Structure formats: C-alpha cells, structure tokens
Amino acid sequence: QVQLVESGGGLVQAGGSLRLSCAASGRTFSRYAMGWFRQAPGKEREFVAAVTYNGASTYYADSVKGRFTIARDNAKNTVYLQMNSLKPEDTAVYYCAASSLYGPVQRPVLRPTEYTDWGQGTQVTVSS
C-alpha cells in the first residue's frame, strides 16, 4: 500500500498553466503504475493521464492530449502533471492514484477500478 498526497492545485485564468505534484510514501513506489484522474461536480471521475512504473510509457485522455504532460521521478517518489493551455472545462478535483494490480510491466492502466490507492484530491479551477 502507498499513501499519496497531491499539491499544486489552485485558481488560474484560461490559457494559464499549473503543475500538480503527488508525493508517495513507501519504498515500492517504483513498482507502481501511476495515474491522474479528475472529477467535476455532478460528473463521474474520469481518466486524465497515466505513466508506467518506470516512466517509459505515458497515456492521455483525448481531451488533454497535447496540453498536459505526466512524468515521474522515482528517486523522489513523486509523480507530476504539467497542465498547459488550461480551459474552463478542466475545472475539477484532480486525484493522484497508484496501481499495483499488474506489477512492474509496460501496459496502460486507464480505468479507476484498476487503481488500488488514491490521494485526497486537489482542486483546480480555471476561470474564463
């Protein structure tokens, strides 16, 4: 099990940028696939981005492709989400998640049900 703490959310104008961080506890962080999800009021939690255990492969929702970048630093037990060209529709609570379901393999992990550990979330608000 891993504990996750997100930071970096806030209020930004449309077109601006934010970088979210997710700090993980535990010595096995490098064995987890990591992902970012978001949930807007009245909507279901949706996939945003994912990265494999070693950072070699990344995956993105179509809605954020080309604007968001996920990366991880296993030496720092941290995963990041760089968000550029933000839009009002990006407004949501953003959650960091870890998956130990498949072990350290190169495969996409995209569904919330595939993730075993979740952070508490950080609010991102984009004003028009």
MDAnalysis code that builds the backbone (N, CA, C; Angstrom):
import MDAnalysis as mda
import numpy as np

u = mda.Universe.empty(384, n_residues=128, atom_resindex=np.repeat(np.arange(128), 3), trajectory=True)
u.add_TopologyAttr("name", ["N", "CA", "C"] * 128)
u.add_TopologyAttr("resid", np.arange(1, 129))
u.add_TopologyAttr("resname", ["GLN", "VAL", "GLN", "LEU", "VAL", "GLU", "SER", "GLY", "GLY", "GLY", "LEU", "VAL", "GLN", "ALA", "GLY", "GLY", "SER", "LEU", "ARG", "LEU", "SER", "CYS", "ALA", "ALA", "SER", "GLY", "ARG", "THR", "PHE", "SER", "ARG", "TYR", "ALA", "MET", "GLY", "TRP", "PHE", "ARG", "GLN", "ALA", "PRO", "GLY", "LYS", "GLU", "ARG", "GLU", "PHE", "VAL", "ALA", "ALA", "VAL", "THR", "TYR", "ASN", "GLY", "ALA", "SER", "THR", "TYR", "TYR", "ALA", "ASP", "SER", "VAL", "LYS", "GLY", "ARG", "PHE", "THR", "ILE", "ALA", "ARG", "ASP", "ASN", "ALA", "LYS", "ASN", "THR", "VAL", "TYR", "LEU", "GLN", "MET", "ASN", "SER", "LEU", "LYS", "PRO", "GLU", "ASP", "THR", "ALA", "VAL", "TYR", "TYR", "CYS", "ALA", "ALA", "SER", "SER", "LEU", "TYR", "GLY", "PRO", "VAL", "GLN", "ARG", "PRO", "VAL", "LEU", "ARG", "PRO", "THR", "GLU", "TYR", "THR", "ASP", "TRP", "GLY", "GLN", "GLY", "THR", "GLN", "VAL", "THR", "VAL", "SER", "SER"])
u.atoms.positions = np.array([
    [0.847, -1.191, 0.000],
    [0.000, 0.000, 0.000],
    [0.885, 1.244, 0.000],
    [0.377, 2.315, -0.601],
    [1.125, 3.556, -0.673],
    [0.199, 4.706, -0.328],
    [0.712, 5.672, 0.411],
    [-0.060, 6.881, 0.720],
    [0.332, 7.981, -0.256],
    [-0.679, 8.704, -0.744],
    [-0.478, 9.696, -1.780],
    [-0.991, 11.053, -1.312],
    [-0.211, 12.097, -1.557],
    [-0.607, 13.454, -1.191],
    [-0.380, 14.372, -2.376],
    [-1.477, 14.940, -2.872],
    [-1.392, 15.856, -4.013],
    [-1.175, 17.292, -3.540],
    [-0.587, 18.088, -4.405],
    [-0.427, 19.520, -4.157],
    [-0.320, 20.235, -5.493],
    [-0.454, 21.566, -5.452],
    [-0.252, 22.360, -6.659],
    [-1.513, 22.868, -7.315],
    [-2.672, 22.477, -6.803],
    [-3.907, 22.988, -7.377],
    [-4.104, 24.465, -7.052],
    [-5.110, 25.053, -7.675],
    [-5.394, 26.451, -7.414],
    [-6.301, 27.049, -8.467],
    [-6.360, 28.372, -8.474],
    [-7.178, 29.140, -9.419],
    [-6.267, 29.744, -10.476],
    [-6.621, 29.562, -11.723],
    [-5.818, 30.085, -12.826],
    [-6.747, 30.554, -13.933],
    [-6.295, 31.541, -14.694],
    [-7.086, 32.009, -15.828],
    [-6.942, 31.060, -17.005],
    [-7.941, 31.061, -17.857],
    [-7.890, 30.254, -19.075],
    [-6.623, 30.600, -19.863],
    [-5.960, 29.563, -20.371],
    [-4.710, 29.748, -21.083],
    [-3.484, 29.631, -20.206],
    [-3.689, 29.609, -18.906],
    [-2.589, 29.518, -17.969],
    [-2.125, 28.094, -17.737],
    [-1.191, 27.960, -16.791],
    [-0.584, 26.666, -16.507],
    [-0.558, 26.398, -15.004],
    [-0.572, 25.121, -14.669],
    [-0.369, 24.664, -13.305],
    [0.416, 23.369, -13.365],
    [1.165, 23.100, -12.293],
    [1.814, 21.809, -12.174],
    [1.375, 21.156, -10.870],
    [0.762, 20.006, -11.006],
    [0.362, 19.216, -9.852],
    [1.476, 18.248, -9.495],
    [1.626, 18.032, -8.197],
    [2.584, 17.044, -7.705],
    [1.847, 16.043, -6.828],
    [2.372, 14.836, -6.800],
    [1.807, 13.790, -5.956],
    [2.975, 13.066, -5.296],
    [3.090, 13.257, -3.992],
    [4.165, 12.629, -3.235],
    [3.664, 11.325, -2.639],
    [4.448, 10.278, -2.820],
    [4.064, 8.952, -2.358],
    [4.985, 8.479, -1.244],
    [4.396, 7.782, -0.299],
    [5.197, 7.160, 0.752],
    [5.521, 5.734, 0.353],
    [6.455, 5.131, 1.055],
    [6.744, 3.729, 0.798],
    [7.944, 3.528, -0.100],
    [8.566, 2.355, 0.016],
    [9.785, 2.067, -0.726],
    [9.537, 1.356, -2.037],
    [8.248, 1.090, -2.348],
    [7.945, 0.338, -3.564],
    [7.307, 1.203, -4.634],
    [7.434, 2.525, -4.504],
    [6.801, 3.439, -5.463],
    [7.183, 3.086, -6.893],
    [8.405, 2.709, -7.120],
    [8.877, 2.454, -8.480],
    [8.247, 1.227, -9.119],
    [7.483, 0.469, -8.360],
    [6.814, -0.704, -8.914],
    [5.369, -0.414, -9.316],
    [4.897, 0.809, -9.035],
    [3.502, 1.159, -9.285],
    [3.337, 1.908, -10.595],
    [2.280, 1.565, -11.323],
    [1.809, 2.476, -12.353],
    [1.105, 3.632, -11.635],
    [1.209, 4.821, -12.220],
    [0.605, 5.999, -11.596],
    [-0.326, 6.695, -12.574],
    [-1.370, 7.285, -12.034],
    [-2.319, 7.978, -12.898],
    [-2.890, 9.219, -12.250],
    [-3.435, 10.060, -13.077],
    [-4.192, 11.231, -12.643],
    [-5.617, 11.105, -13.186],
    [-6.568, 11.376, -12.320],
    [-7.973, 11.396, -12.683],
    [-8.550, 12.734, -12.226],
    [-9.736, 13.053, -12.709],
    [-10.393, 14.273, -12.253],
    [-11.891, 14.046, -12.171],
    [-12.511, 14.843, -11.319],
    [-13.955, 14.743, -11.156],
    [-14.531, 16.138, -10.980],
    [-15.395, 16.510, -11.916],
    [-16.095, 17.782, -11.846],
    [-17.426, 17.575, -11.130],
    [-18.011, 18.631, -10.565],
    [-19.291, 18.486, -9.859],
    [-20.361, 17.863, -10.751],
    [-21.030, 16.854, -10.233],
    [-22.102, 16.205, -10.959],
    [-21.660, 15.252, -12.048],
    [-20.356, 15.039, -12.144],
    [-19.840, 14.147, -13.191],
    [-19.072, 12.987, -12.572],
    [-18.879, 11.941, -13.361],
    [-18.105, 10.795, -12.903],
    [-16.612, 11.117, -12.967],
    [-15.869, 10.375, -12.155],
    [-14.418, 10.516, -12.201],
    [-13.919, 10.030, -13.549],
    [-13.026, 10.811, -14.169],
    [-12.539, 10.446, -15.496],
    [-11.020, 10.396, -15.534],
    [-10.540, 9.558, -16.403],
    [-9.104, 9.385, -16.614],
    [-8.518, 10.634, -17.269],
    [-7.336, 11.036, -16.804],
    [-6.627, 12.163, -17.398],
    [-5.316, 11.708, -18.032],
    [-4.482, 11.041, -17.245],
    [-3.168, 10.634, -17.744],
    [-2.626, 9.508, -16.873],
    [-1.733, 8.708, -17.455],
    [-1.102, 7.615, -16.721],
    [0.332, 7.440, -17.201],
    [1.144, 6.877, -16.315],
    [2.539, 6.605, -16.647],
    [2.898, 5.238, -16.090],
    [3.695, 4.490, -16.834],
    [4.102, 3.168, -16.372],
    [5.114, 3.267, -15.233],
    [5.421, 2.133, -14.628],
    [6.218, 2.104, -13.402],
    [7.578, 2.778, -13.548],
    [8.142, 2.709, -14.748],
    [9.489, 3.254, -14.953],
    [9.482, 4.555, -15.765],
    [8.288, 5.056, -16.078],
    [8.194, 6.295, -16.828],
    [8.381, 6.165, -18.317],
    [8.544, 4.955, -18.805],
    [8.852, 4.758, -20.224],
    [7.665, 5.013, -21.131],
    [6.467, 4.811, -20.629],
    [5.262, 4.984, -21.447],
    [4.265, 5.868, -20.724],
    [3.624, 6.731, -21.502],
    [2.594, 7.615, -20.952],
    [1.330, 7.524, -21.800],
    [0.201, 7.839, -21.187],
    [-1.088, 7.727, -21.840],
    [-1.927, 8.929, -21.425],
    [-2.747, 9.421, -22.353],
    [-3.532, 10.617, -22.091],
    [-4.960, 10.483, -22.614],
    [-5.874, 11.134, -21.917],
    [-7.220, 11.285, -22.450],
    [-7.159, 12.225, -23.653],
    [-8.034, 12.012, -24.606],
    [-8.037, 12.855, -25.809],
    [-8.242, 14.326, -25.461],
    [-8.989, 14.587, -24.414],
    [-9.326, 15.963, -24.052],
    [-8.121, 16.760, -23.558],
    [-7.054, 16.075, -23.143],
    [-5.885, 16.779, -22.602],
    [-4.628, 16.547, -23.426],
    [-4.716, 15.690, -24.418],
    [-3.539, 15.364, -25.221],
    [-2.973, 16.622, -25.879],
    [-1.669, 16.781, -25.765],
    [-1.020, 17.959, -26.327],
    [-0.965, 19.143, -25.387],
    [-1.714, 19.080, -24.281],
    [-1.720, 20.185, -23.307],
    [-1.145, 19.760, -21.959],
    [-1.383, 18.503, -21.576],
    [-0.934, 18.004, -20.277],
    [0.229, 17.029, -20.484],
    [1.110, 16.983, -19.496],
    [2.221, 16.044, -19.522],
    [2.365, 15.398, -18.152],
    [2.386, 14.067, -18.131],
    [2.623, 13.335, -16.895],
    [4.069, 12.861, -16.883],
    [4.667, 12.922, -15.705],
    [6.043, 12.461, -15.545],
    [6.225, 11.978, -14.113],
    [7.245, 11.174, -13.897],
    [7.515, 10.688, -12.557],
    [9.002, 10.741, -12.268],
    [9.312, 10.895, -10.998],
    [10.695, 10.859, -10.529],
    [10.734, 9.801, -9.436],
    [11.193, 8.611, -9.773],
    [11.176, 7.512, -8.801],
    [12.166, 7.747, -7.659],
    [13.185, 8.529, -7.899],
    [14.128, 8.838, -6.823],
    [13.489, 9.719, -5.758],
    [12.475, 10.494, -6.168],
    [11.785, 11.389, -5.239],
    [10.399, 10.885, -4.850],
    [10.029, 9.693, -5.336],
    [8.699, 9.127, -5.051],
    [7.587, 10.120, -5.401],
    [7.713, 10.736, -6.557],
    [6.769, 11.788, -6.929],
    [6.343, 11.643, -8.385],
    [5.084, 11.925, -8.629],
    [4.562, 11.984, -9.992],
    [3.990, 13.387, -10.200],
    [4.126, 13.877, -11.416],
    [3.734, 15.248, -11.736],
    [2.715, 15.260, -12.868],
    [1.935, 16.317, -12.900],
    [1.055, 16.575, -14.033],
    [1.208, 18.043, -14.397],
    [1.902, 18.286, -15.489],
    [2.058, 19.643, -16.006],
    [0.867, 19.950, -16.901],
    [0.150, 21.007, -16.574],
    [-1.071, 21.347, -17.299],
    [-0.888, 22.726, -17.936],
    [-0.894, 22.756, -19.255],
    [-0.749, 23.997, -20.006],
    [-2.021, 24.295, -20.788],
    [-2.142, 25.526, -21.242],
    [-3.307, 25.934, -22.046],
    [-4.613, 25.499, -21.393],
    [-4.724, 25.790, -20.127],
    [-5.890, 25.331, -19.377],
    [-7.175, 25.991, -19.868],
    [-8.246, 25.226, -19.797],
    [-9.570, 25.657, -20.234],
    [-10.541, 25.585, -19.060],
    [-11.612, 26.360, -19.096],
    [-12.600, 26.267, -18.011],
    [-13.121, 24.853, -17.805],
    [-13.210, 24.080, -18.862],
    [-13.715, 22.709, -18.723],
    [-12.712, 21.772, -18.045],
    [-11.515, 22.247, -17.761],
    [-10.547, 21.468, -16.983],
    [-10.797, 21.600, -15.483],
    [-11.718, 22.471, -15.098],
    [-12.033, 22.663, -13.687],
    [-12.569, 21.379, -13.067],
    [-11.930, 20.946, -11.980],
    [-12.300, 19.685, -11.333],
    [-11.414, 19.487, -10.111],
    [-11.750, 18.486, -9.337],
    [-10.826, 17.980, -8.326],
    [-9.962, 16.925, -9.014],
    [-8.664, 17.076, -8.879],
    [-7.717, 16.165, -9.514],
    [-7.163, 15.195, -8.475],
    [-7.187, 13.914, -8.829],
    [-6.746, 12.861, -7.930],
    [-5.554, 12.130, -8.520],
    [-4.609, 11.858, -7.657],
    [-3.480, 11.006, -7.992],
    [-3.824, 9.577, -7.547],
    [-3.405, 8.590, -8.318],
    [-3.704, 7.204, -7.982],
    [-2.530, 6.306, -8.324],
    [-2.423, 5.225, -7.569],
    [-1.361, 4.247, -7.768],
    [-1.977, 2.880, -8.018],
    [-1.353, 2.135, -8.914],
    [-1.850, 0.802, -9.230],
    [-0.756, -0.233, -9.052],
    [-1.040, -1.223, -8.198],
    [-0.140, -2.366, -8.042],
    [-0.759, -3.612, -8.648],
    [-1.828, -3.420, -9.409],
    [-2.610, -4.556, -9.905],
    [-1.797, -5.482, -10.804],
    [-0.955, -4.929, -11.652],
    [-0.249, -5.740, -12.647],
    [1.242, -5.854, -12.359],
    [1.728, -5.163, -11.344],
    [3.153, -5.195, -11.092],
    [3.906, -4.311, -12.071],
    [5.224, -4.381, -12.044],
    [6.054, -3.512, -12.886],
    [6.118, -4.022, -14.335],
    [5.076, -3.722, -15.106],
    [5.022, -4.123, -16.510],
    [4.650, -2.924, -17.366],
    [5.002, -2.997, -18.632],
    [4.667, -1.924, -19.570],
    [3.291, -2.188, -20.144],
    [2.291, -1.589, -19.556],
    [0.933, -1.690, -20.062],
    [0.139, -0.492, -19.574],
    [-0.835, -0.083, -20.365],
    [-1.653, 1.050, -19.927],
    [-2.577, 0.645, -18.789],
    [-2.724, 1.525, -17.826],
    [-3.655, 1.338, -16.718],
    [-4.532, 2.577, -16.711],
    [-5.749, 2.443, -17.213],
    [-6.544, 3.619, -17.533],
    [-7.849, 3.736, -16.762],
    [-8.303, 2.652, -16.158],
    [-9.608, 2.682, -15.503],
    [-9.473, 2.894, -14.005],
    [-10.390, 3.643, -13.404],
    [-10.307, 3.848, -11.946],
    [-10.291, 2.542, -11.171],
    [-11.006, 1.543, -11.658],
    [-11.087, 0.263, -10.938],
    [-9.756, -0.493, -10.946],
    [-8.823, -0.065, -11.786],
    [-7.508, -0.718, -11.833],
    [-6.524, -0.114, -10.839],
    [-6.952, 0.949, -10.162],
    [-6.064, 1.627, -9.218],
    [-6.413, 1.237, -7.792],
    [-5.361, 1.022, -6.991],
    [-5.550, 0.471, -5.654],
    [-5.405, 1.508, -4.547],
    [-4.779, 2.639, -4.844],
    [-4.546, 3.652, -3.816],
    [-4.819, 5.029, -4.411],
    [-5.430, 5.898, -3.608],
    [-5.839, 7.213, -4.070],
    [-5.421, 8.307, -3.091],
    [-5.119, 9.471, -3.637],
    [-4.898, 10.641, -2.815],
    [-6.214, 11.309, -2.466],
    [-6.116, 12.397, -1.732],
    [-7.317, 13.085, -1.253],
    [-7.863, 14.084, -2.271],
    [-7.073, 14.396, -3.274],
    [-7.523, 15.305, -4.327],
    [-7.081, 16.740, -4.102],
    [-6.931, 17.470, -5.207],
    [-6.601, 18.888, -5.157],
    [-7.466, 19.626, -6.175],
    [-8.007, 20.767, -5.765],
    [-8.942, 21.498, -6.620],
    [-8.186, 22.325, -7.655],
    [-8.627, 22.225, -8.887],
    [-8.136, 23.073, -9.969],
    [-9.332, 23.837, -10.528],
    [-9.244, 25.146, -10.536],
    [-10.314, 25.989, -11.050],
    [-9.751, 26.899, -12.126],
    [-10.347, 26.835, -13.315],
    [-9.898, 27.649, -14.437],
    [-10.999, 28.658, -14.755],
    [-10.685, 29.925, -14.644],
    [-11.668, 30.968, -14.908],
    [-11.582, 31.427, -16.360],
    [-12.731, 31.801, -16.897],
    [-12.769, 32.234, -18.303],
    [-12.522, 33.724, -18.431],
])
